[in-house]
Amino acid sequence: MDLGTQPRTTAALLSRVGDRIRSRNALIIEEWEDITAWASGHIVTGPERAATITEGYLDTGVPIAGAGAPLVSEFALMELVAVLGRSPDGGKAYVGRVIECAWRLPNVYATVTSGRLAPWRAERIADLTHGLCAEAAGFVDRQLFNASGVGWAQLVRLVAEAVLRFDPDRAEAERQKAAADHRHFDLSEVDEHGMVHLDGLLDAADGHDLDQAVARRAEVLGRLGDDSTLDVRRSKAAAELARDDLALDLLLPDPDTGEVVATVPGRKVVLNVHVTDTTLTGHNPVGRWDEGRCPITAAQIREWLRSKGTTIIVRPVIDLADHVPVTAYEIPDRHKARVMLRVHTCRFPHCTRPASRCDLDHAKPYGQGGPTCPCNEAPLCRRHHRAKTHSLWRYETPMPATYVWTSPNGFRFRVDHRGTHPLHTTGDTGPPDQ
């Protein structure tokens, strides 16, 4: 009887894995070739013509690869990225890496298309060469004629040599920068538990002073009855230092207007908590923190609001289905609050920029009878607001918070609370109605 002690062969399984990797790489190579062909057809010729008129609309050429690679049409790039199903920034970077290889690293590109170099390795090479001058990039490319056998450390050294050979001024600037001040103090994104990580590099004397201050406060907290571990008390002590600073009544001039603004004492945390009957009864104790862009528990909210010096402001419930139009073109703040609570990000396909950092767009233009009302307003980041205003990108709102976009070549995308969903099928495209 086999009790599992005899090794079972997995040769067939591993063979299938290898076949699928080769098939996947073959599809990616085809994608690279299509992107290269697309770029060849959407070049904006020369920096002196970086802004050109295309089909009656202002189109801007954008550099997405290193020096010597072509500028490509900004609005056409938006359509390509949407069809690729990538975020605007991630898609732009990906297309830029392909163009970097095709135009500035021809040996690397040829190695990819012949199947001798995995596309992901070529993307890492493109990331390193993007900032090099054309001569330095050409040097790296010539040394990577057979790039499949080059290790990452060797590649980094090769790029460093290229900088020394062809851009000595940059090499010296980077050397001086490395020897200069690297002090910093950063907070990470909020994690799923409502916590952040600190990362910093301080002057030795400053670090010693901070450590002593945190240690003293942690000891005081323990003597006052806090039975947390020392690490937890030190964390709380650092927060106490921050709140002491927030409590200072400082008068700070605005750098742009010169207006003197008094800081508000205490912690400033804005919470939008959507309360339902299940939340009130404790069965669904979840809130949402706007600044952190994440859900938080009711227990976390209570802990924050119990901190000393915290001011609690209770705002009335906003009916997101309410229609409160105004006759002016300018969109009032109360509309912005409603729209940002209804949809949290830019409504362009795959874009994730927070609505708080977006423009509000009239879905039906104001000049064509569109009302200034939350039902006719959508958050669009500045880049995609320009595309909707100055190119052939268009969208409709078949229902509240649902947007159906049509690209210049007729590709369609539905954007709603579940994300972006392509609606087009092969052969079912064409330019939108004029």
Beta strands, then each sheet from edge to edge (+ up, - down):
strand 1: 43-44
strand 2: 51-54
strand 3: 57-62
strand 4: 71-73
strand 5: 184-187
strand 6: 198-201
strand 7: 251-253
strand 8: 260-262
strand 9: 271-272
strand 10: 286-289
strand 11: 294-297
strand 12: 359-362
strand 13: 377-380
strand 14: 394-399
strand 15: 402-406
strand 16: 412-416
strand 17: 419-422
sheet 1: 1+ 4- 3+ 2-
sheet 2: 5+ 6-
sheet 3: 7+ 8-
sheet 4: 9+ 10- 11+
sheet 5: 12+ 13-
sheet 6: 14+ 15- 16+ 17-
end
